[in-house]
């Protein structure tokens, strides 16, 4: 892969890092790079994209074969078998060997068998959890000690979220020093290590929300990693403060639309509404999240504090 073409590789990077580039922008080049580098998480997204497209089953199969997306082809056949769509397609005269005799024997037949044997609604291939936050991959990761555990953070993801552009590399004879605005990365004799600023206010917010600061930081990295773990509503304000204190404006932008997070948890308790600013109440209101259960008159200050406390540069 030393001489791999740059354009497909760039398409892969666009999807690995949160750039908002649609997966369909250059689908064939992205597929080529994802296969070459075995980017499992991106291959899962590609599979989901093909499955969700409003096209016929046969067309989905041919797209997967044309792009050599073996995992996607197997998943499509597996789901089609479980839903009865495969039998319908065959009854209409479709000949699966037309996709290639070896493709039929090595990929399609095993997927059909598994579709018959497994529980309905399961996936053919166990999904990958994404980038591994807990395994060091030198020289691409830096460590972070959180209580009794150590996280190993991808350097590229850290730099991507340093949206103020304050990364500076001071090269010395025996050491390197990186400044990430409020984040500091120092080369030590044993390994790189990164440490985030944690204020007393952040500790108080985390205690109020019922989450340890260390757990909030771990959740933050799981959120900014390609798997994009969702942030529970009660962690929203502490994470925004953590991002603000460390100059992570890209993360702030992704967390800024509070209503998107509250809409994930609808409720029938119409008396509970959240006043975020001078714009008035937000609906649907918060539900049973433990840090957002307050009497109606105190919702604004109790849940998110006075509006002037949340000022983001």
Backbone bond lengths (Angstrom), bond angles and torsions (degrees), N, CA, C in turn:
res aa  C-N    CA-C-N  psi(-1)  N-CA   C-N-CA  omega(-1)  CA-C   N-CA-C  phi
1 X - - - 1.455 - - 1.524 112.61 -
2 X 1.325 116.69 7.45 1.461 119.63 -177.61 1.520 110.56 -61.85
3 X 1.337 117.26 -40.68 1.457 121.70 -177.13 1.525 112.18 -99.56
4 X 1.314 116.82 27.50 1.460 120.52 -178.90 1.528 109.66 -65.27
5 X 1.316 116.54 141.54 1.458 121.29 -177.38 1.522 111.15 -60.62
6 X 1.324 115.39 143.17 1.466 120.15 -174.99 1.524 112.45 -73.92
7 X 1.338 117.78 -34.69 1.467 119.69 -175.15 1.528 112.46 -65.09
8 X 1.343 119.79 -48.44 1.468 118.65 175.23 1.527 112.37 -61.69
9 X 1.323 116.21 -37.33 1.465 119.81 179.89 1.525 110.78 -63.33
10 X 1.331 117.06 -39.69 1.468 120.31 178.10 1.522 110.96 -64.84
11 X 1.333 117.05 -38.44 1.466 119.53 177.12 1.525 110.74 -60.91
12 X 1.324 115.73 -38.19 1.461 119.82 178.09 1.522 110.66 -65.47
13 X 1.326 117.29 -43.22 1.466 120.57 179.35 1.522 111.41 -63.32
14 X 1.334 117.21 -36.45 1.464 120.55 178.44 1.527 111.17 -58.29
15 X 1.333 116.10 -33.97 1.464 119.83 -178.44 1.524 112.05 -87.61
16 X 1.316 117.87 -31.89 1.463 120.41 178.16 1.514 110.23 -65.78
17 X 1.343 116.03 -44.18 1.455 120.62 178.55 1.521 108.91 -98.93
18 X 1.299 115.80 147.92 1.462 121.96 -172.30 1.522 110.55 -75.41
19 X 1.331 116.70 86.62 1.461 121.37 -177.93 1.520 113.04 -107.75
20 X 1.313 118.20 -2.22 1.469 123.69 -179.26 1.532 112.61 67.78
21 X 1.312 118.28 11.81 1.465 120.66 175.61 1.520 108.57 -75.57
22 X 1.341 117.85 127.33 1.470 119.49 -178.38 1.517 111.64 -63.60
23 X 1.313 115.83 146.31 1.460 120.83 -177.52 1.525 111.08 -65.87
24 X 1.321 116.68 -21.25 1.463 121.22 -178.38 1.522 113.04 -87.00
25 X 1.332 118.38 0.39 1.466 121.27 -174.67 1.525 111.60 -56.52
26 X 1.314 117.03 -46.80 1.473 121.53 174.46 1.517 106.65 -147.37
27 X 1.311 114.94 77.99 1.458 122.03 -167.67 1.523 112.54 -63.87
28 X 1.314 117.23 -39.94 1.468 119.95 -177.06 1.528 111.40 -67.81
29 X 1.333 117.14 -42.03 1.464 119.72 178.92 1.525 111.17 -68.06
30 X 1.322 116.33 -39.16 1.463 120.07 177.94 1.524 110.44 -62.25
31 X 1.323 116.63 -43.69 1.463 120.80 179.37 1.523 111.00 -62.34
32 X 1.317 116.23 -41.80 1.465 121.00 179.71 1.527 111.03 -60.06
33 X 1.332 116.45 -45.62 1.466 120.24 -178.85 1.523 111.53 -69.87
34 X 1.323 116.86 -41.21 1.468 120.40 -178.94 1.522 111.19 -62.45
35 X 1.334 116.64 -38.33 1.468 120.42 177.76 1.525 110.37 -68.54
36 X 1.319 116.77 -44.79 1.466 120.95 -176.47 1.517 112.14 -63.04
37 X 1.337 116.26 -39.35 1.463 120.40 -177.70 1.526 112.82 -97.05
38 X 1.311 117.13 3.60 1.470 121.97 -178.30 1.525 110.82 49.42
39 X 1.327 114.90 49.25 1.465 121.18 178.05 1.529 107.66 -79.60
40 X 1.328 116.03 86.44 1.458 121.67 -169.91 1.523 112.75 -57.91
41 X 1.325 116.37 -44.78 1.464 119.10 -178.11 1.524 111.55 -63.37
42 X 1.323 117.35 -39.08 1.463 120.80 178.49 1.524 110.24 -70.40
43 X 1.319 117.56 -37.15 1.464 120.44 176.22 1.523 110.98 -62.14
44 X 1.322 116.94 -35.80 1.465 120.03 176.30 1.521 110.77 -64.79
45 X 1.325 117.14 -40.52 1.469 120.29 177.72 1.523 110.85 -64.95
46 X 1.331 116.10 -41.02 1.459 120.17 178.65 1.524 110.27 -61.67
47 X 1.327 116.22 -43.72 1.465 120.39 177.74 1.516 111.12 -60.06
48 X 1.326 116.97 -46.89 1.467 121.16 179.61 1.521 110.99 -61.73
49 X 1.330 116.29 -37.38 1.462 120.35 -179.98 1.523 110.88 -64.48
50 X 1.327 117.37 -45.95 1.466 120.48 179.91 1.522 110.44 -63.85
51 X 1.322 116.79 -44.29 1.465 120.82 -178.89 1.521 111.38 -61.63
52 X 1.329 116.97 -37.28 1.466 120.73 -176.00 1.522 113.59 -80.82
53 X 1.330 118.30 -12.69 1.462 120.22 -178.26 1.524 110.98 -66.17
54 X 1.310 115.13 142.71 1.462 121.53 -178.75 1.529 110.07 -83.48
55 X 1.319 115.30 66.02 1.461 121.68 176.68 1.525 107.75 -133.02
56 X 1.320 116.19 166.73 1.451 120.46 -177.80 1.519 112.80 -69.64
57 X 1.329 114.94 160.81 1.459 120.77 -178.59 1.524 111.46 -60.85
58 X 1.315 117.16 -44.01 1.467 119.66 -179.27 1.521 111.11 -61.76
59 X 1.328 116.68 -39.70 1.460 119.73 179.33 1.527 111.22 -65.55
60 X 1.324 116.85 -38.38 1.472 120.37 176.70 1.527 110.53 -61.60
61 X 1.324 115.88 -42.15 1.463 120.16 179.39 1.521 111.28 -61.84
62 X 1.322 116.15 -43.52 1.464 119.78 -177.23 1.533 111.45 -70.17
63 X 1.326 116.99 -34.99 1.471 119.93 175.88 1.524 109.94 -62.00
64 X 1.334 116.60 -45.58 1.466 120.82 -179.50 1.525 111.35 -62.97
65 X 1.333 116.79 -40.17 1.470 120.47 179.50 1.523 110.63 -68.75
66 X 1.325 116.27 -43.57 1.466 120.57 -178.38 1.528 111.53 -60.63
67 X 1.340 116.53 -39.00 1.465 120.76 -178.23 1.526 112.52 -90.51
68 X 1.341 116.21 4.04 1.472 122.50 179.38 1.525 112.11 59.51
69 X 1.316 115.74 37.36 1.463 121.89 178.92 1.528 108.83 -92.58
70 X 1.315 115.85 80.38 1.463 120.94 -174.87 1.528 112.15 -62.04
71 X 1.328 117.00 -42.41 1.466 119.88 -179.88 1.520 111.12 -64.02
72 X 1.328 116.25 -40.87 1.461 120.09 178.91 1.525 110.58 -64.69
73 X 1.330 116.91 -42.59 1.463 121.03 179.07 1.524 110.62 -60.45
74 X 1.327 116.85 -46.19 1.464 120.51 -179.62 1.524 111.18 -62.50
75 X 1.326 117.28 -41.17 1.465 120.97 -179.80 1.521 111.04 -66.47
76 X 1.327 117.34 -39.90 1.467 121.19 179.08 1.523 110.53 -63.41
77 X 1.329 116.82 -46.51 1.468 121.21 179.47 1.522 110.43 -64.39
78 X 1.317 116.85 -43.65 1.467 122.39 -179.77 1.530 110.80 -57.50
79 X 1.319 116.72 -48.95 1.470 120.38 -179.29 1.522 111.22 -67.67
80 X 1.339 115.67 -39.36 1.463 119.20 179.54 1.521 110.89 -62.83
81 X 1.321 117.79 -38.94 1.460 121.74 177.64 1.523 110.61 -64.52
82 X 1.311 117.79 -44.48 1.460 120.82 -178.58 1.525 112.11 -65.28
83 X 1.310 117.21 -31.70 1.463 121.27 -177.07 1.525 113.02 -92.66
84 X 1.323 116.96 -1.57 1.454 120.09 -179.31 1.512 113.89 83.10
85 X 1.327 117.44 1.22 1.460 120.88 -177.76 1.528 111.71 -72.87
86 X 1.326 116.28 -29.38 1.464 119.39 -179.54 1.524 110.58 -66.71
87 X 1.312 116.80 -43.69 1.465 120.91 178.40 1.518 110.68 -61.51
88 X 1.332 116.71 -41.33 1.464 120.72 178.65 1.524 111.07 -63.12
89 X 1.337 116.15 -41.31 1.464 119.99 -179.38 1.529 110.73 -64.29
90 X 1.323 116.90 -42.09 1.469 120.71 179.12 1.526 110.45 -65.09
91 X 1.332 116.33 -38.86 1.472 120.33 -179.34 1.524 112.22 -65.21
92 X 1.328 116.71 -21.32 1.466 120.82 178.82 1.528 112.11 -86.96
93 X 1.344 116.47 1.61 1.457 119.85 175.75 1.516 115.35 102.52
94 X 1.330 117.13 6.07 1.464 118.80 179.52 1.522 109.89 -69.57
95 X 1.321 116.09 133.51 1.460 121.98 179.14 1.529 109.10 -107.64
96 X 1.335 118.95 105.23 1.472 120.91 -175.78 1.519 113.80 -61.30
97 X 1.335 117.79 -25.01 1.466 119.64 178.58 1.527 111.79 -66.94
98 X 1.345 115.92 -15.36 1.465 119.02 177.76 1.524 111.61 -66.48
99 X 1.325 116.84 -16.46 1.461 121.17 177.16 1.527 111.69 -82.20
100 X 1.326 115.41 -6.46 1.464 120.23 -177.53 1.516 109.88 122.36
101 X 1.324 116.14 130.79 1.463 119.56 -175.51 1.528 111.48 -63.13
102 X 1.339 117.02 -43.36 1.465 119.50 179.91 1.524 111.40 -69.89
103 X 1.321 116.11 -35.64 1.474 120.04 175.98 1.521 109.57 -61.22
104 X 1.323 115.82 -42.51 1.466 120.03 179.56 1.527 110.94 -64.68
105 X 1.318 116.16 -43.29 1.460 119.82 -175.48 1.526 112.41 -74.90
106 X 1.330 117.35 -41.60 1.464 121.12 -172.94 1.528 113.80 -87.61
107 X 1.331 118.30 -28.25 1.467 120.66 -172.83 1.524 112.24 -116.59
108 X 1.336 116.41 -51.83 1.460 119.76 -172.30 1.527 111.95 -69.63
109 X 1.328 117.02 -49.00 1.474 119.44 -178.03 1.530 112.81 -59.91
110 X 1.336 119.98 -47.53 1.470 118.95 177.28 1.523 112.90 -60.35
111 X 1.339 117.18 -36.37 1.463 120.03 179.75 1.527 111.09 -67.23
112 X 1.323 117.30 -37.50 1.469 120.83 177.77 1.523 110.45 -65.03
113 X 1.322 116.31 -44.71 1.469 120.57 179.38 1.522 110.62 -60.54
114 X 1.334 116.92 -46.28 1.466 120.46 179.85 1.523 111.26 -64.65
115 X 1.326 116.38 -35.66 1.459 119.97 178.34 1.518 112.54 -63.61
116 X 1.326 116.64 -32.41 1.462 120.82 178.03 1.525 111.68 -76.47
117 X 1.332 116.93 -31.77 1.463 120.80 -172.74 1.522 113.58 -88.35
118 X 1.302 116.98 -32.82 1.469 119.58 -170.90 1.520 112.48 -87.36
119 X 1.332 112.85 163.77 1.466 120.62 178.79 1.523 109.54 -63.40
120 X 1.324 115.71 140.71 1.465 120.74 -179.78 1.529 110.10 -62.38
121 X 1.327 115.87 135.91 1.457 120.62 177.80 1.513 114.35 94.33
122 X 1.331 117.51 -6.92 1.463 119.95 178.81 1.527 109.50 -78.78
123 X 1.327 115.72 168.77 1.462 121.55 178.27 1.526 109.67 -98.60
124 X 1.314 116.08 148.34 1.462 120.28 179.86 1.523 111.03 -66.99
125 X 1.317 115.51 -41.68 1.461 120.67 -179.45 1.516 109.05 -119.93
126 X 1.317 116.08 132.54 1.460 120.19 178.16 1.519 109.42 -61.32
127 X 1.333 115.45 130.44 1.448 119.73 -175.42 1.514 111.23 -72.77
128 X 1.333 113.42 142.17 1.459 119.71 176.89 1.516 109.00 -78.08
129 X 1.328 117.12 142.80 1.462 121.10 -177.12 1.519 112.97 -76.43
130 X 1.344 117.77 -1.06 1.444 119.53 -179.79 1.518 111.32 99.26
131 X 1.319 116.51 -158.02 1.456 120.45 177.68 1.522 109.09 -60.59
132 X 1.316 115.75 138.89 1.458 120.55 -179.87 1.518 109.17 -83.80
133 X 1.325 115.52 116.29 1.458 121.99 -177.93 1.521 112.12 -83.46
134 X 1.312 116.89 -8.00 1.464 120.19 -169.11 1.532 113.98 -117.99
135 X 1.333 116.86 2.93 1.464 120.39 -179.93 1.521 109.79 -120.83
136 X 1.328 118.56 125.26 1.467 120.01 179.15 1.521 111.55 -69.56
137 X 1.332 115.42 137.55 1.462 121.03 176.46 1.526 107.22 -130.29
138 X 1.328 118.01 75.50 1.463 119.74 -179.49 1.522 110.30 -66.43
139 X 1.339 117.97 143.29 1.468 127.28 2.99 1.518 113.16 -96.53
140 X 1.327 118.00 23.00 1.461 121.06 -171.17 1.526 113.79 -91.48
141 X 1.313 118.26 -9.12 1.460 120.76 -178.22 1.520 110.92 -124.17
142 X 1.327 114.29 157.69 1.463 121.61 171.99 1.522 107.33 -123.73
143 X 1.298 116.14 151.56 1.464 119.61 -175.29 1.522 111.28 -93.72
144 X 1.311 115.46 155.06 1.458 123.09 174.43 1.516 107.72 -142.14
145 X 1.304 116.67 122.80 1.461 121.39 -179.96 1.520 108.85 -88.91
146 X 1.330 115.40 124.89 1.465 122.52 178.55 1.515 108.08 -127.36
147 X 1.319 116.37 98.80 1.453 119.43 -179.45 1.519 110.19 60.97
148 X 1.319 115.53 -120.72 1.456 120.03 -178.08 1.509 114.22 -93.21
149 X 1.339 118.63 6.67 1.462 120.30 -178.89 1.520 109.96 -125.50
150 X 1.306 115.59 164.59 1.461 122.11 177.98 1.518 108.94 -126.28
151 X 1.328 116.37 125.55 1.455 121.85 174.89 1.527 108.47 -95.50
152 X 1.319 115.41 151.18 1.462 121.01 178.08 1.527 107.10 -123.39
153 X 1.332 115.52 104.15 1.457 122.29 -169.16 1.522 110.37 -96.34
154 X 1.324 115.65 135.13 1.456 121.40 177.38 1.529 110.04 -65.65
155 X 1.330 117.18 127.80 1.465 121.27 -176.68 1.527 112.09 -63.21
156 X 1.327 116.13 -38.44 1.458 119.24 -179.34 1.510 112.26 -62.91
157 X 1.332 117.20 -39.08 1.460 120.85 179.23 1.523 110.39 -67.67
158 X 1.326 117.10 -38.14 1.465 119.78 176.94 1.523 110.21 -62.04
159 X 1.321 116.71 -47.14 1.457 119.87 -177.79 1.525 111.34 -65.94
160 X 1.313 117.20 -35.92 1.458 120.65 179.03 1.520 111.20 -60.78
161 X 1.315 117.29 -36.31 1.464 120.95 -176.95 1.520 113.04 -91.81
162 X 1.319 116.90 5.67 1.457 120.39 172.05 1.520 107.50 -87.52
163 X 1.334 116.53 70.65 1.458 121.11 -166.93 1.521 113.96 -72.96
164 X 1.324 118.71 -11.48 1.462 119.57 177.70 1.528 111.72 -81.71
165 X 1.308 116.90 -4.27 1.453 120.77 176.65 1.511 114.63 65.49
166 X 1.319 116.89 34.78 1.471 120.99 -176.52 1.518 113.17 -101.02
167 X 1.319 118.15 16.58 1.467 119.25 179.45 1.525 109.03 -70.00
168 X 1.303 115.56 126.74 1.462 121.09 178.00 1.521 109.01 -129.61
169 X 1.302 115.76 134.15 1.461 119.75 177.73 1.528 108.19 -112.49
170 X 1.296 114.74 115.84 1.458 120.68 177.02 1.520 108.35 -103.45
171 X 1.319 116.57 103.27 1.461 121.02 -176.45 1.517 109.79 -84.93
172 X 1.311 115.42 123.10 1.453 121.22 175.99 1.525 108.71 -118.94
173 X 1.291 115.26 179.46 1.461 119.08 -174.73 1.511 111.97 -64.26
174 X 1.339 116.60 -41.28 1.459 119.03 -174.71 1.518 113.06 -124.27
175 X 1.336 118.19 4.85 1.464 117.56 -175.94 1.513 110.75 -149.86
176 X 1.320 114.31 160.08 1.453 122.81 174.81 1.511 108.32 -124.59
177 X 1.324 116.57 145.75 1.457 119.98 177.64 1.512 108.48 -134.51
178 X 1.313 117.36 126.61 1.448 122.78 177.85 1.519 108.33 -112.72
179 X 1.354 116.44 138.54 1.465 119.51 173.85 1.513 108.12 -118.56
180 X 1.309 117.13 120.00 1.452 123.00 179.34 1.526 107.34 -106.38
181 X 1.338 117.17 66.66 1.463 119.48 -174.05 1.521 108.09 52.99
182 X 1.322 116.06 -102.91 1.454 119.19 179.32 1.514 111.90 -90.33
183 X 1.352 117.61 -10.05 1.455 120.23 177.57 1.522 108.08 -89.98
184 X 1.288 118.25 139.16 1.459 120.43 178.22 1.514 109.75 -124.87
185 X 1.315 115.10 130.39 1.468 122.08 179.17 1.512 107.64 -119.48
186 X 1.299 118.09 119.06 1.449 121.63 -176.24 1.523 109.99 -122.19
187 X 1.323 115.58 138.06 1.454 121.03 174.88 1.518 108.29 -81.57
188 X 1.307 115.93 118.41 1.447 121.79 179.03 1.524 108.80 -107.79
189 X 1.316 117.95 169.01 1.464 119.11 -178.97 1.520 113.21 -58.52
190 X 1.355 117.69 -33.31 1.457 120.10 -176.00 1.517 112.47 -90.83
191 X 1.344 117.58 -47.69 1.465 120.01 -175.72 1.509 109.52 -165.90
192 X 1.356 115.92 164.99 1.457 120.88 171.85 1.516 109.06 -69.16
193 X 1.325 114.74 146.49 1.457 118.46 177.49 1.517 109.20 -143.72
194 X 1.306 116.54 140.28 1.451 122.06 -179.60 1.520 109.05 -120.34
195 X 1.324 115.57 145.16 1.456 120.37 -179.68 1.517 108.96 -139.29
196 X 1.330 117.02 132.29 1.451 122.03 179.91 1.518 110.70 -95.31
197 X 1.329 115.41 148.01 1.458 120.92 175.33 1.528 109.38 -68.80
198 X 1.304 116.09 133.02 1.466 121.90 179.49 1.524 108.35 -131.52
199 X 1.322 116.85 108.44 1.456 121.41 -176.75 1.522 110.97 -86.79
200 X 1.333 114.76 167.02 1.463 120.36 175.94 1.526 110.46 -64.32
201 X 1.333 116.42 -34.64 1.465 120.11 178.68 1.528 110.82 -64.25
202 X 1.336 116.44 -39.11 1.461 119.94 177.71 1.523 110.46 -63.31
203 X 1.321 116.83 -43.18 1.466 120.49 178.49 1.519 110.92 -60.16
204 X 1.340 116.25 -40.51 1.464 120.13 179.85 1.521 111.16 -66.58
205 X 1.332 116.89 -41.63 1.463 120.38 178.97 1.523 110.94 -64.15
206 X 1.319 116.51 -41.96 1.462 120.19 179.50 1.526 110.98 -64.48
207 X 1.330 116.39 -41.19 1.464 119.82 177.82 1.517 110.43 -62.91
208 X 1.321 116.77 -39.66 1.464 121.35 178.82 1.525 111.22 -65.37
209 X 1.351 115.86 -36.72 1.469 120.49 -179.27 1.521 112.39 -81.83
210 X 1.332 117.03 -13.81 1.459 120.19 179.33 1.511 114.01 82.01
211 X 1.335 117.02 30.80 1.460 120.88 178.19 1.524 108.75 -134.12
212 X 1.316 117.52 138.73 1.459 121.26 177.89 1.526 109.83 -71.12
213 X 1.330 116.21 148.45 1.464 120.38 179.66 1.526 110.26 -58.03
214 X 1.332 116.78 -40.63 1.469 120.46 -179.91 1.524 111.28 -61.54
215 X 1.336 116.36 -40.10 1.468 119.86 179.00 1.522 111.05 -68.83
216 X 1.340 116.75 -35.15 1.464 120.55 177.79 1.527 110.40 -64.33
217 X 1.326 116.67 -42.93 1.467 120.57 179.59 1.526 110.56 -63.59
218 X 1.322 116.12 -42.98 1.467 119.76 178.08 1.526 110.71 -61.95
219 X 1.334 116.64 -42.84 1.461 120.88 178.06 1.519 110.90 -63.15
220 X 1.328 116.59 -37.32 1.457 120.37 179.70 1.526 110.94 -60.67
221 X 1.333 116.73 -45.30 1.463 119.06 -179.71 1.525 111.45 -69.11
222 X 1.318 117.84 -35.27 1.464 120.16 175.26 1.523 110.70 -64.09
223 X 1.341 116.43 -29.28 1.464 120.79 178.93 1.529 111.55 -75.76
224 X 1.335 117.69 -40.36 1.462 119.22 -176.89 1.524 112.38 -85.60
225 X 1.335 117.46 -10.87 1.457 120.31 173.42 1.529 109.28 -71.84
226 X 1.340 118.14 164.14 1.468 120.03 -176.04 1.518 115.38 -55.61
227 X 1.345 119.06 -25.44 1.462 118.83 -179.93 1.518 112.74 -73.10
228 X 1.346 118.36 -16.88 1.463 123.70 173.99 1.525 112.81 50.24
229 X 1.314 117.53 57.21 1.465 120.22 175.33 1.526 109.88 -56.95
230 X 1.329 116.30 139.60 1.460 120.45 -178.85 1.524 111.08 -70.53
231 X 1.321 115.52 148.60 1.461 121.79 178.05 1.521 108.37 -98.93
232 X 1.335 118.58 118.09 1.468 120.23 177.38 1.521 110.79 -59.75
233 X 1.318 116.69 152.66 1.464 121.18 -176.07 1.517 112.36 -57.81
234 X 1.331 117.81 -37.85 1.458 119.36 -176.05 1.528 112.55 -71.66
235 X 1.343 117.28 -13.68 1.468 121.04 178.34 1.527 112.21 -96.26
236 X 1.316 116.84 -3.18 1.457 120.49 -170.85 1.521 112.62 -62.84
237 X 1.333 117.14 -54.63 1.462 119.00 -176.12 1.525 112.40 -67.24
238 X 1.349 119.75 -43.93 1.467 118.23 175.73 1.527 113.15 -57.90
239 X 1.333 117.17 -38.36 1.457 119.02 -179.56 1.521 111.40 -70.58
240 X 1.332 116.56 -35.48 1.463 119.48 176.44 1.526 110.57 -63.24
241 X 1.322 116.36 -40.84 1.459 119.75 178.49 1.526 110.61 -66.50
242 X 1.320 117.33 -41.69 1.462 121.47 177.59 1.525 110.60 -59.40
243 X 1.333 116.40 -44.20 1.460 120.61 179.00 1.524 110.96 -65.57
244 X 1.335 116.85 -40.95 1.463 121.28 -179.58 1.525 111.03 -64.06
245 X 1.311 116.73 -43.39 1.460 120.69 -178.43 1.527 112.33 -65.80
246 X 1.322 116.73 -24.05 1.464 120.57 -176.81 1.524 113.45 -110.23
247 X 1.335 116.55 14.94 1.454 120.25 174.44 1.504 114.99 65.93
248 X 1.336 117.73 28.50 1.465 121.23 -176.98 1.529 109.11 -96.63
249 X 1.329 115.43 74.63 1.457 120.31 -173.67 1.518 113.20 -67.59
250 X 1.318 117.26 -30.80 1.468 119.42 178.87 1.521 110.52 -63.52
251 X 1.317 115.90 -39.67 1.460 119.77 176.42 1.517 110.54 -66.63
252 X 1.326 117.24 -40.23 1.463 120.61 177.95 1.524 110.93 -59.20
253 X 1.325 116.19 -40.60 1.459 119.39 179.28 1.523 111.53 -62.75
254 X 1.331 116.51 -38.58 1.464 119.42 -178.74 1.521 111.93 -73.21
255 X 1.324 116.77 -24.05 1.466 120.64 179.79 1.522 112.50 -95.72
256 X 1.330 116.17 -9.84 1.458 119.74 -169.20 1.506 115.67 -64.62
257 X 1.333 117.62 -31.11 1.462 119.55 -179.02 1.523 108.80 -85.01
258 X 1.314 116.53 86.80 1.459 121.87 -174.77 1.521 111.69 -60.43
259 X 1.302 116.90 -33.75 1.465 119.30 -175.85 1.521 111.85 -63.00
260 X 1.339 117.96 -31.05 1.463 120.23 178.41 1.516 111.30 -60.51
261 X 1.323 116.48 -36.81 1.452 120.16 -179.21 1.520 111.45 -76.84
262 X 1.329 116.39 -39.13 1.459 118.66 -179.86 1.525 111.16 -69.99
263 X 1.326 116.93 -30.69 1.459 120.16 179.61 1.520 112.14 -67.46
264 X 1.335 116.53 -18.57 1.461 119.48 177.31 1.515 112.07 -69.67
265 X 1.350 117.47 -17.67 1.457 121.62 -175.47 1.526 109.07 -128.15
266 X 1.343 118.79 78.20 1.462 121.35 -178.57 1.518 111.67 -68.32
267 X 1.314 115.68 162.86 1.460 120.82 -177.50 1.517 110.33 -149.87
268 X 1.329 115.88 159.64 1.460 121.51 174.41 1.517 111.90 -99.44
269 X 1.348 117.36 -1.25 1.455 120.75 -176.85 1.525 109.02 -85.52
270 X 1.302 116.43 83.62 1.451 121.32 -171.97 1.521 113.14 -68.98
271 X 1.350 117.95 -14.99 1.457 118.99 -179.43 1.518 112.14 -77.33
272 X 1.361 117.35 -12.55 1.458 119.75 -178.33 1.520 109.66 -98.90
273 X 1.297 115.68 105.46 1.454 120.62 179.12 1.517 108.70 -126.82
274 X 1.304 115.30 153.07 1.449 120.75 -171.80 1.522 109.48 -111.89
275 X 1.331 117.22 117.89 1.446 121.19 176.81 1.517 108.16 -94.02
276 X 1.318 116.48 110.99 1.460 120.11 -175.06 1.524 112.23 -92.68
277 X 1.304 117.03 -29.78 1.456 120.02 -176.24 1.512 107.04 -156.92
278 X 1.301 116.98 -157.20 1.456 119.47 179.63 1.517 112.20 -77.33
279 X 1.326 116.78 -1.19 1.455 120.10 -177.68 1.507 114.36 -78.43
280 X 1.319 118.39 -3.23 1.453 120.72 177.59 1.502 112.74 94.19
281 X 1.345 116.85 -172.80 1.465 121.36 -174.15 1.517 112.07 -69.63
282 X 1.318 113.77 154.92 1.460 121.89 179.72 1.511 108.66 -113.58
283 X 1.317 118.40 132.55 1.460 121.31 177.98 1.522 108.79 -124.80
284 X 1.363 119.87 153.01 1.451 124.33 -6.07 1.516 111.93 -68.65
285 X 1.292 115.83 150.01 1.445 121.41 -172.37 1.522 111.31 -78.64
286 X 1.326 115.04 172.01 1.455 119.71 -179.25 1.512 110.57 -67.49
287 X 1.331 115.42 153.32 1.454 118.76 -177.38 1.512 109.92 -111.48
288 X 1.329 117.82 -126.35 1.452 120.91 -168.18 1.519 113.93 -86.52
289 X 1.361 119.16 9.71 1.455 118.99 177.18 1.517 108.77 -55.65
290 X 1.321 116.16 131.73 1.455 119.23 -169.14 1.527 113.33 -63.00
291 X 1.329 117.86 -30.33 1.452 118.65 -178.22 1.517 112.65 -86.53
292 X 1.336 117.98 -2.09 1.456 120.64 -177.20 1.521 112.35 -118.69
293 X 1.323 118.26 16.99 1.453 121.47 178.24 1.526 109.06 -96.83
294 X 1.304 115.55 102.95 1.453 119.98 -177.43 1.516 109.19 -142.37
295 X 1.310 114.35 159.85 1.455 117.79 177.80 1.516 108.77 -67.82
296 X 1.308 116.43 155.86 1.450 121.67 -168.65 1.523 112.92 -57.78
297 X 1.307 118.01 -42.45 1.453 120.67 -174.78 1.521 113.22 -69.44
298 X 1.339 117.66 -21.35 1.457 121.00 -175.07 1.520 113.18 -107.98
299 X 1.337 117.40 9.50 1.461 119.04 -173.63 1.515 113.01 -58.45
300 X 1.330 117.26 -46.19 1.452 119.37 -173.23 1.519 112.09 -62.36
301 X 1.335 117.45 -54.00 1.459 120.52 -176.83 1.514 112.27 -70.53
302 X 1.341 117.26 -37.57 1.457 119.69 -176.26 1.523 111.91 -70.17
303 X 1.330 115.84 -44.21 1.459 118.80 -173.35 1.514 113.16 -78.91
304 X 1.348 116.76 -45.04 1.453 119.04 -174.52 1.522 113.49 -125.89
305 X 1.336 118.15 1.73 1.450 120.39 -179.81 1.512 110.99 76.78
306 X 1.330 116.94 171.60 1.461 120.26 177.69 1.517 110.60 -58.61
307 X 1.346 118.32 144.98 1.462 120.84 -177.63 1.522 113.02 -54.08
308 X 1.348 117.87 -35.36 1.457 119.02 -176.38 1.516 112.75 -69.55
309 X 1.343 117.74 -14.03 1.461 120.29 179.60 1.516 112.43 -76.01
310 X 1.314 116.51 -17.69 1.466 120.00 -175.95 1.518 109.06 -113.83
311 X 1.308 115.89 71.43 1.455 122.15 -179.95 1.521 107.65 -108.99
312 X 1.293 115.61 117.67 1.464 121.31 -177.14 1.514 109.17 -107.97
313 X 1.308 116.64 127.24 1.467 119.87 178.25 1.519 110.35 -64.92
